[in-house]
Amino acid sequence: MSSLAFSVLPHPVPASANLTASTVSIPDSEVDRLRTLLRLSPIPQPNVWNSRDDGSFGIPRNELLDLVDYWGKDYDWRKWEAKLNAIPQYNISVTDDDSKSYKINFFALFSKNPSAIPILFLHGWPGSVVEYLPILQKLQGDYSPDTLPYHIIVPHHIGYPFSDAPPLDKEFAHSDNARLMSKMMHSLGFNTTGYVAQGGDFGGWTAPVIANIDSSCKLVHMNMLNIMPPAGEDVEAGLKEGRYSPDEVAAFGRLAEFSKTGTAFIQLDGTRPASAGYLVGTNPVALLAWVGDKMIQWSEIAPERDLILTNVALYWFTRSYPTSIYVHRMAFENPELLMAGWEEIKTPLGYSCFKKDLVTAPERWIQQAEQVKWYRMHEKGGHFPALEEPDALWKDVQEFIGKFWDKTG
């Protein structure tokens, strides 16, 4: 097993789980191939859409040219591979209810503190473990294995980098992913202590489903929550009558604009997922243009370019983009089902609302949502708070756990 600090597992793991230490190790030939493709891939000539500097039609051409040039010449993959490998990583085999086994890749910081509380951090789309890298690095610096008060588990979802792909013979949903994550936590022994699930976007849709099917999941924290208006509230009339604050009006405007111009990925992935896989997953420039666009446009302040490129590189090196988009089938066909998890939750739910996220509800709506037992509003941050505001997100998770963990029994 790994010799890194924070790598000593707190519980025995059954042999059937086939737990093994893992590292990120991309062959030189793959790195060279990436650079060759970046050099040879043509970028369309300027046009009225890709010349827009505001990114309203996608990454501006000049910005894409700069990113591609940097990625192919100056970006140091080995440096970032080493950063990832400074964190203990594992592969574990989880057997589903139909007897099919799946490999799940996860990063972890295991504590030697017998009272440590396990936290399952679940990334979103189009993210990866890279989203939580700042928090993982912070905890490595702030604690030792003896003093860390938590066990931190950060998996790649099924279909995402280094984890197995969904099955070939049937559709796969976020609820299937949730079931496998629950089984993984049981294999790691955390059913004996209970654990917390945290996430946003795809991770936020998954976390409450885990709590609904697994009583060992005692708390759920989300950083994206689709809250509907309270019964009887007419939003359109309220806007006309000036009943909402300027920030709330701006949030409604962002959501309306996103619904109008920002959901092409749901339309494409939801109706032509095979074509989407070919279009985006077979060329690194296309992948960067598509995924990078989301990371830039959905953030209040874009992540540093090395983080964007490292996230995109994980998708590229693992060829996992085409298998990561299954959740958009459901987002297209049955979006209400994605929200049903948190609406049906009985487990205490905490919520961190970052002002510039794609979906933010008026604070009054949050207060009236009986499922939400704790919340905090943030003046800064967008859709990727673990990257944009890691200290704020981590503080929220700690405070929420501190208030409710001992009450869960």
NULOSE-648307 format. One record per residue (C-alpha): x, y, z; residue number from 1; residue in three letters. Coordinates in nm, 4 decimals, always signed. Layout:
NULOSE-648307
> east,north,up,nr,rest
> X,Y,Z,NUM,ala
...
END
This chain:
NULOSE-648307
> east,north,up,nr,rest
> +0.0000,+0.0000,+0.0000,1,met
> +0.1054,+0.3646,-0.0263,2,ser
> +0.3911,+0.4948,+0.1900,3,ser
> +0.2622,+0.8538,+0.1811,4,leu
> +0.1419,+1.0308,+0.4935,5,ala
> -0.2351,+1.0038,+0.5450,6,phe
> -0.2386,+0.6656,+0.3660,7,ser
> -0.3110,+0.4309,+0.6588,8,val
> -0.6675,+0.3059,+0.6279,9,leu
> -0.8660,+0.3180,+0.9534,10,pro
> -1.0621,-0.0040,+0.8997,11,his
> -0.9971,-0.3453,+0.7474,12,pro
> -1.1163,-0.3704,+0.3890,13,val
> -1.2576,-0.7016,+0.2616,14,pro
> -1.0376,-0.8904,+0.0177,15,ala
> -1.3243,-0.8929,-0.2324,16,ser
> -1.2889,-0.5147,-0.2649,17,ala
> -0.9446,-0.5650,-0.4190,18,asn
> -0.8202,-0.2347,-0.2760,19,leu
> -0.4886,-0.1280,-0.4270,20,thr
> -0.2761,+0.1845,-0.4078,21,ala
> -0.2721,+0.3843,-0.7271,22,ser
> -0.0747,+0.6650,-0.8863,23,thr
> -0.1266,+0.8820,-1.1911,24,val
> +0.1319,+0.7677,-1.4437,25,ser
> +0.0751,+0.8809,-1.8009,26,ile
> +0.3268,+0.7323,-2.0496,27,pro
> +0.5633,+0.9695,-2.2265,28,asp
> +0.4151,+0.8518,-2.5555,29,ser
> +0.0717,+0.9822,-2.4524,30,glu
> +0.2115,+1.3179,-2.3468,31,val
> +0.3993,+1.3436,-2.6762,32,asp
> +0.0871,+1.2457,-2.8695,33,arg
> -0.1109,+1.5190,-2.6942,34,leu
> +0.1477,+1.7810,-2.7887,35,arg
> +0.1493,+1.6595,-3.1476,36,thr
> -0.2297,+1.6816,-3.1721,37,leu
> -0.2265,+2.0292,-3.0189,38,leu
> +0.0288,+2.1400,-3.2791,39,arg
> -0.1496,+1.9832,-3.5767,40,leu
> -0.5135,+2.0551,-3.4936,41,ser
> -0.6438,+2.3469,-3.7016,42,pro
> -0.8355,+2.6208,-3.5238,43,ile
> -1.1123,+2.7881,-3.7279,44,pro
> -1.0477,+3.1255,-3.8839,45,gln
> -1.1910,+3.4347,-3.7124,46,pro
> -1.5647,+3.4845,-3.7421,47,asn
> -1.8290,+3.7015,-3.5848,48,val
> -1.8832,+3.4554,-3.2980,49,trp
> -1.5333,+3.3469,-3.1991,50,asn
> -1.4118,+3.7078,-3.2205,51,ser
> -1.6343,+3.8155,-2.9313,52,arg
> -1.4097,+3.8897,-2.6326,53,asp
> -1.6827,+3.8349,-2.3728,54,asp
> -1.7056,+3.4608,-2.4390,55,gly
> -2.0817,+3.4783,-2.4895,56,ser
> -2.0563,+3.2368,-2.7844,57,phe
> -1.7770,+3.0194,-2.6408,58,gly
> -1.4092,+3.0709,-2.5647,59,ile
> -1.2804,+3.3633,-2.7743,60,pro
> -1.0507,+3.2469,-3.0507,61,arg
> -0.7508,+3.4466,-2.9285,62,asn
> -0.7898,+3.3042,-2.5791,63,glu
> -0.8158,+2.9519,-2.7159,64,leu
> -0.5069,+3.0042,-2.9301,65,leu
> -0.3127,+3.1175,-2.6225,66,asp
> -0.4319,+2.8204,-2.4156,67,leu
> -0.3496,+2.5690,-2.6879,68,val
> -0.0062,+2.7215,-2.7412,69,asp
> +0.0694,+2.7177,-2.3682,70,tyr
> -0.0658,+2.3637,-2.3256,71,trp
> +0.1480,+2.2328,-2.6080,72,gly
> +0.4715,+2.4150,-2.5231,73,lys
> +0.5006,+2.5383,-2.1641,74,asp
> +0.2457,+2.3516,-1.9531,75,tyr
> +0.4288,+2.0986,-1.7361,76,asp
> +0.2149,+1.7862,-1.7067,77,trp
> +0.4762,+1.6070,-1.4958,78,arg
> +0.4664,+1.8853,-1.2375,79,lys
> +0.0918,+1.8458,-1.2000,80,trp
> +0.1134,+1.4687,-1.2085,81,glu
> +0.3527,+1.4966,-0.9133,82,ala
> +0.1080,+1.7250,-0.7297,83,lys
> -0.1664,+1.4659,-0.7763,84,leu
> +0.0656,+1.1856,-0.6683,85,asn
> +0.1508,+1.3689,-0.3462,86,ala
> -0.1979,+1.2662,-0.2305,87,ile
> -0.2721,+0.9000,-0.1512,88,pro
> -0.4806,+0.7354,-0.4230,89,gln
> -0.6546,+0.4016,-0.4458,90,tyr
> -0.8589,+0.1794,-0.6711,91,asn
> -1.1360,-0.0249,-0.5171,92,ile
> -1.3727,-0.2823,-0.6680,93,ser
> -1.7396,-0.2385,-0.5840,94,val
> -1.9976,-0.5029,-0.6735,95,thr
> -2.3396,-0.3708,-0.7676,96,asp
> -2.6733,-0.5348,-0.6965,97,asp
> -2.6668,-0.7093,-1.0348,98,asp
> -2.3284,-0.8693,-0.9456,99,ser
> -2.1372,-0.6490,-1.1916,100,lys
> -1.8168,-0.5067,-1.0430,101,ser
> -1.6852,-0.1551,-1.1007,102,tyr
> -1.3473,-0.0037,-1.0255,103,lys
> -1.3695,+0.3306,-0.8462,104,ile
> -1.0632,+0.5509,-0.8255,105,asn
> -1.0385,+0.7787,-0.5247,106,phe
> -0.7994,+1.0166,-0.3551,107,phe
> -0.7928,+1.0170,+0.0244,108,ala
> -0.6437,+1.1620,+0.3391,109,leu
> -0.6916,+0.9082,+0.6166,110,phe
> -0.6547,+1.0175,+0.9777,111,ser
> -0.5113,+0.8180,+1.2674,112,lys
> -0.7479,+0.9994,+1.5022,113,asn
> -0.9992,+0.7380,+1.6259,114,pro
> -1.2709,+1.0061,+1.6386,115,ser
> -1.2144,+1.1292,+1.2830,116,ala
> -1.5329,+1.1944,+1.0837,117,ile
> -1.5394,+1.0616,+0.7247,118,pro
> -1.6337,+1.3111,+0.4530,119,ile
> -1.7121,+1.1980,+0.0991,120,leu
> -1.6439,+1.4869,-0.1421,121,phe
> -1.8177,+1.4462,-0.4783,122,leu
> -1.7036,+1.6567,-0.7738,123,his
> -1.9310,+1.7901,-1.0447,124,gly
> -1.9333,+1.7998,-1.4250,125,trp
> -1.7150,+1.8830,-1.6087,126,pro
> -1.4890,+1.8442,-1.3079,127,gly
> -1.2706,+1.5852,-1.1453,128,ser
> -1.0655,+1.5374,-0.8304,129,val
> -0.8811,+1.8509,-0.9464,130,val
> -1.1737,+2.0525,-0.8058,131,glu
> -1.0805,+1.9487,-0.4528,132,tyr
> -0.7037,+1.9715,-0.4952,133,leu
> -0.6782,+2.3074,-0.3096,134,pro
> -0.8669,+2.1665,-0.0094,135,ile
> -0.6638,+1.8457,-0.0065,136,leu
> -0.3387,+2.0427,-0.0197,137,gln
> -0.4589,+2.2776,+0.2539,138,lys
> -0.5393,+1.9879,+0.4865,139,leu
> -0.2027,+1.8241,+0.4197,140,gln
> -0.0365,+2.1477,+0.5275,141,gly
> -0.2586,+2.2224,+0.8265,142,asp
> -0.2635,+1.8772,+0.9867,143,tyr
> -0.0654,+1.5633,+1.0479,144,ser
> -0.2175,+1.2153,+1.0223,145,pro
> -0.2498,+1.2173,+1.4023,146,asp
> -0.4301,+1.5514,+1.4234,147,thr
> -0.6546,+1.5509,+1.1158,148,leu
> -1.0106,+1.5377,+1.2567,149,pro
> -1.1579,+1.3942,+0.9368,150,tyr
> -1.1110,+1.1182,+0.6847,151,his
> -1.1297,+1.2796,+0.3397,152,ile
> -1.2421,+1.0635,+0.0471,153,ile
> -1.2597,+1.2170,-0.3019,154,val
> -1.3621,+0.9661,-0.5717,155,pro
> -1.3964,+0.9961,-0.9434,156,his
> -1.7533,+0.9094,-1.0359,157,his
> -1.8277,+0.6112,-1.2553,158,ile
> -1.7472,+0.7174,-1.6123,159,gly
> -1.4919,+0.9774,-1.5030,160,tyr
> -1.1086,+0.9754,-1.5034,161,pro
> -0.9532,+0.6490,-1.3797,162,phe
> -1.2857,+0.4960,-1.2668,163,ser
> -1.4671,+0.2357,-1.4749,164,asp
> -1.7113,+0.3343,-1.7462,165,ala
> -2.0868,+0.2759,-1.7112,166,pro
> -2.2224,-0.0529,-1.8501,167,pro
> -2.2640,-0.1006,-2.2235,168,leu
> -2.6012,-0.2753,-2.2090,169,asp
> -2.8180,-0.0245,-2.0218,170,lys
> -2.8560,+0.3410,-1.9305,171,glu
> -2.6805,+0.4568,-1.6139,172,phe
> -2.8132,+0.7300,-1.3855,173,ala
> -2.6909,+0.9417,-1.0954,174,his
> -2.8838,+0.7105,-0.8627,175,ser
> -2.6761,+0.4157,-0.9863,176,asp
> -2.3608,+0.6151,-0.9210,177,asn
> -2.4902,+0.7026,-0.5724,178,ala
> -2.5513,+0.3369,-0.4919,179,arg
> -2.1952,+0.2454,-0.5885,180,leu
> -2.0496,+0.5316,-0.3841,181,met
> -2.2462,+0.4097,-0.0830,182,ser
> -2.1161,+0.0575,-0.1320,183,lys
> -1.7619,+0.1944,-0.1569,184,met
> -1.7973,+0.3743,+0.1757,185,met
> -1.9239,+0.0526,+0.3345,186,his
> -1.6263,-0.1405,+0.1968,187,ser
> -1.3973,+0.1192,+0.3549,188,leu
> -1.5658,+0.0516,+0.6892,189,gly
> -1.7367,+0.3871,+0.7287,190,phe
> -2.0789,+0.2307,+0.7725,191,asn
> -1.9622,+0.1583,+1.1297,192,thr
> -1.9057,+0.5253,+1.2105,193,thr
> -2.1298,+0.7039,+0.9669,194,gly
> -2.0112,+0.9642,+0.7189,195,tyr
> -2.0891,+1.2969,+0.5538,196,val
> -2.1507,+1.3475,+0.1801,197,ala
> -2.0674,+1.6812,+0.0159,198,gln
> -2.1008,+1.7976,-0.3420,199,gly
> -2.2240,+2.0410,-0.6025,200,gly
> -2.3572,+1.9993,-0.9551,201,asp
> -2.3446,+1.6249,-1.0342,202,phe
> -2.1922,+1.5621,-0.6927,203,gly
> -2.4726,+1.7610,-0.5322,204,gly
> -2.7365,+1.5584,-0.7133,205,trp
> -2.5628,+1.2383,-0.6014,206,thr
> -2.5027,+1.3213,-0.2339,207,ala
> -2.8663,+1.3378,-0.1141,208,pro
> -2.9512,+1.0181,-0.3017,209,val
> -2.6783,+0.8440,-0.1024,210,ile
> -2.8359,+0.9676,+0.2211,211,ala
> -3.1797,+0.8527,+0.1086,212,asn
> -3.0601,+0.4956,+0.0477,213,ile
> -2.7950,+0.4633,+0.3189,214,asp
> -2.8600,+0.5458,+0.6834,215,ser
> -2.4833,+0.5517,+0.7399,216,ser
> -2.4748,+0.8819,+0.5510,217,cys
> -2.5686,+1.1057,+0.8414,218,lys
> -2.5243,+1.4534,+0.6941,219,leu
> -2.5306,+1.6086,+0.3474,220,val
> -2.3761,+1.9399,+0.2460,221,his
> -2.4401,+2.0923,-0.0967,222,met
> -2.3012,+2.3960,-0.2741,223,asn
> -2.5649,+2.4047,-0.5472,224,met
> -2.9350,+2.3742,-0.4742,225,leu
> -3.2280,+2.4132,-0.7127,226,asn
> -3.4905,+2.5618,-0.4797,227,ile
> -3.8322,+2.6277,-0.6273,228,met
> -4.0467,+2.9283,-0.5236,229,pro
> -4.2542,+2.8741,-0.2095,230,pro
> -4.6143,+2.7737,-0.2678,231,ala
> -4.8225,+3.0613,-0.3940,232,gly
> -4.5321,+3.2909,-0.4817,233,glu
> -4.5625,+3.4567,-0.8225,234,asp
> -4.2063,+3.5456,-0.9219,235,val
> -4.3043,+3.7415,-1.2329,236,glu
> -4.5449,+3.9564,-1.0353,237,ala
> -4.2870,+4.0020,-0.7616,238,gly
> -4.0324,+4.1269,-1.0117,239,leu
> -4.2787,+4.3783,-1.1540,240,lys
> -4.3710,+4.4992,-0.8051,241,glu
> -4.0096,+4.5325,-0.6892,242,gly
> -4.0357,+4.2743,-0.4103,243,arg
> -3.6876,+4.1302,-0.4707,244,tyr
> -3.3498,+4.2772,-0.3825,245,ser
> -3.1052,+4.3825,-0.6578,246,pro
> -2.8929,+4.0722,-0.5883,247,asp
> -3.1995,+3.8479,-0.6179,248,glu
> -3.3038,+4.0153,-0.9423,249,val
> -2.9519,+3.9648,-1.0758,250,ala
> -2.9640,+3.5954,-0.9760,251,ala
> -3.2926,+3.5495,-1.1612,252,phe
> -3.1334,+3.7158,-1.4616,253,gly
> -2.8299,+3.4846,-1.4540,254,arg
> -3.0552,+3.1800,-1.4372,255,leu
> -3.2724,+3.3057,-1.7235,256,ala
> -2.9653,+3.3787,-1.9360,257,glu
> -2.8126,+3.0395,-1.8549,258,phe
> -3.1381,+2.8632,-1.9423,259,ser
> -3.1490,+3.0514,-2.2727,260,lys
> -2.7861,+3.0378,-2.3854,261,thr
> -2.5918,+2.8061,-2.1528,262,gly
> -2.7620,+2.4689,-2.1787,263,thr
> -2.6432,+2.3514,-2.5199,264,ala
> -2.4498,+2.0729,-2.3491,265,phe
> -2.7709,+1.9302,-2.2055,266,ile
> -2.9411,+1.9412,-2.5444,267,gln
> -2.6464,+1.7778,-2.7194,268,leu
> -2.5603,+1.5181,-2.4542,269,asp
> -2.9231,+1.4460,-2.3789,270,gly
> -3.0239,+1.3768,-2.7392,271,thr
> -2.7026,+1.2713,-2.9171,272,arg
> -2.4629,+1.1423,-2.6519,273,pro
> -2.2758,+0.9232,-2.9005,274,ala
> -2.2173,+1.2196,-3.1320,275,ser
> -2.1196,+1.4374,-2.8361,276,ala
> -1.8555,+1.1840,-2.7412,277,gly
> -1.7114,+1.1871,-3.0915,278,tyr
> -1.7219,+1.5649,-3.1287,279,leu
> -1.5630,+1.6511,-2.7951,280,val
> -1.3755,+1.3391,-2.6922,281,gly
> -1.1577,+1.2723,-2.9967,282,thr
> -0.9507,+1.5906,-3.0108,283,asn
> -0.7814,+1.7797,-2.7247,284,pro
> -0.8511,+2.1227,-2.8743,285,val
> -1.2217,+2.0435,-2.8989,286,ala
> -1.2167,+1.9105,-2.5428,287,leu
> -1.0437,+2.2235,-2.4136,288,leu
> -1.2812,+2.4524,-2.6022,289,ala
> -1.5874,+2.2734,-2.4611,290,trp
> -1.4817,+2.1941,-2.1041,291,val
> -1.2652,+2.5030,-2.0624,292,gly
> -1.5576,+2.7203,-2.1660,293,asp
> -1.7618,+2.5878,-1.8735,294,lys
> -1.4801,+2.6292,-1.6219,295,met
> -1.4281,+2.9899,-1.7301,296,ile
> -1.7871,+3.1032,-1.7867,297,gln
> -1.9350,+2.9345,-1.4799,298,trp
> -1.6762,+3.0800,-1.2419,299,ser
> -1.6856,+3.4306,-1.0996,300,glu
> -1.3104,+3.4514,-1.1565,301,ile
> -1.1695,+3.1881,-1.3904,302,ala
> -0.9419,+2.9264,-1.2310,303,pro
> -0.5738,+2.9588,-1.3146,304,glu
> -0.5008,+2.8103,-1.6540,305,arg
> -0.2873,+2.5254,-1.5155,306,asp
> -0.5865,+2.3993,-1.3151,307,leu
> -0.8112,+2.4220,-1.6215,308,ile
> -0.5582,+2.2332,-1.8330,309,leu
> -0.4939,+1.9689,-1.5655,310,thr
> -0.8653,+1.8986,-1.5382,311,asn
> -0.9003,+1.8772,-1.9164,312,val
> -0.5860,+1.6631,-1.9404,313,ala
> -0.7333,+1.4049,-1.7032,314,leu
> -1.0349,+1.3698,-1.9315,315,tyr
> -0.8086,+1.3498,-2.2359,316,trp
> -0.5557,+1.0983,-2.1043,317,phe
> -0.8300,+0.8679,-1.9735,318,thr
> -1.0589,+0.9134,-2.2780,319,arg
> -1.3427,+0.9556,-2.0306,320,ser
> -1.5333,+1.2523,-2.1662,321,tyr
> -1.7759,+1.0347,-2.3704,322,pro
> -1.8641,+0.8291,-2.0603,323,thr
> -1.8979,+1.1279,-1.8253,324,ser
> -2.2097,+1.2803,-1.9786,325,ile
> -2.4734,+1.0248,-1.8806,326,tyr
> -2.6269,+1.2550,-1.6221,327,val
> -2.7291,+1.4934,-1.9003,328,his
> -2.9569,+1.2293,-2.0445,329,arg
> -3.1598,+1.2593,-1.7266,330,met
> -3.1229,+1.6371,-1.7119,331,ala
> -3.2810,+1.6471,-2.0562,332,phe
> -3.5496,+1.3804,-2.0122,333,glu
> -3.6444,+1.4104,-1.6450,334,asn
> -3.4868,+1.7093,-1.4676,335,pro
> -3.7346,+1.6860,-1.1810,336,glu
> -3.5868,+1.3492,-1.0854,337,leu
> -3.2464,+1.5116,-1.0343,338,leu
> -3.3972,+1.7445,-0.7751,339,met
> -3.6019,+1.4767,-0.6041,340,ala
> -3.3052,+1.3589,-0.3967,341,gly
> -3.2708,+1.6681,-0.1813,342,trp
> -3.6441,+1.7365,-0.1760,343,glu
> -3.7056,+1.3930,-0.0212,344,glu
> -3.4130,+1.4016,+0.2201,345,ile
> -3.4638,+1.3334,+0.5902,346,lys
> -3.0954,+1.3683,+0.6766,347,thr
> -2.9852,+1.7150,+0.7974,348,pro
> -2.8935,+1.9199,+0.4894,349,leu
> -2.6490,+2.2088,+0.4801,350,gly
> -2.6148,+2.4540,+0.1922,351,tyr
> -2.3461,+2.7013,+0.0924,352,ser
> -2.4814,+2.9536,-0.1587,353,cys
> -2.2128,+3.1242,-0.3661,354,phe
> -2.3410,+3.4471,-0.5147,355,lys
> -2.2333,+3.3974,-0.8770,356,lys
> -2.3323,+3.0322,-0.9143,357,asp
> -2.5602,+2.9368,-1.2001,358,leu
> -2.8513,+2.8778,-0.9643,359,val
> -2.8989,+3.0826,-0.6470,360,thr
> -3.2304,+3.1235,-0.4686,361,ala
> -3.3456,+3.4204,-0.2593,362,pro
> -3.2441,+3.3738,+0.1036,363,glu
> -3.6091,+3.3745,+0.2080,364,arg
> -3.6711,+3.0690,-0.0133,365,trp
> -3.3805,+2.8895,+0.1500,366,ile
> -3.5187,+2.9705,+0.4946,367,gln
> -3.8558,+2.8277,+0.3965,368,gln
> -3.7100,+2.5033,+0.2587,369,ala
> -3.7703,+2.2716,+0.5526,370,glu
> -3.5017,+2.0289,+0.4359,371,gln
> -3.2270,+2.2904,+0.4765,372,val
> -3.1139,+2.2921,+0.8395,373,lys
> -2.8053,+2.5133,+0.7929,374,trp
> -2.6999,+2.7576,+0.5243,375,tyr
> -2.4596,+3.0405,+0.4526,376,arg
> -2.4683,+3.3068,+0.1818,377,met
> -2.1386,+3.4073,+0.0194,378,his
> -2.0691,+3.7344,-0.1590,379,glu
> -1.8011,+3.5762,-0.3781,380,lys
> -1.7688,+3.2556,-0.5772,381,gly
> -1.9343,+3.0791,-0.8667,382,gly
> -2.0025,+2.7232,-0.9785,383,his
> -1.6677,+2.5754,-0.8704,384,phe
> -1.6290,+2.6942,-0.5090,385,pro
> -1.3802,+2.4196,-0.4172,386,ala
> -1.1483,+2.5824,-0.6745,387,leu
> -1.2619,+2.9440,-0.6440,388,glu
> -1.3195,+2.9762,-0.2684,389,glu
> -1.1719,+2.6629,-0.1065,390,pro
> -1.1213,+2.8198,+0.2367,391,asp
> -1.4804,+2.9425,+0.2525,392,ala
> -1.6244,+2.6103,+0.1392,393,leu
> -1.4103,+2.4121,+0.3805,394,trp
> -1.5044,+2.6411,+0.6715,395,lys
> -1.8722,+2.5918,+0.5908,396,asp
> -1.8398,+2.2142,+0.5811,397,val
> -1.6602,+2.2142,+0.9147,398,gln
> -1.9165,+2.4406,+1.0803,399,glu
> -2.2097,+2.2404,+0.9485,400,phe
> -2.0578,+1.9140,+1.0718,401,ile
> -1.9712,+2.0713,+1.4068,402,gly
> -2.3293,+2.1793,+1.4611,403,lys
> -2.5058,+1.8583,+1.3576,404,phe
> -2.2754,+1.5544,+1.3773,405,trp
> -2.3258,+1.4845,+1.7479,406,asp
> -2.7031,+1.5143,+1.7032,407,lys
> -2.7190,+1.2350,+1.4454,408,thr
> -2.6746,+0.9566,+1.7017,409,gly
END
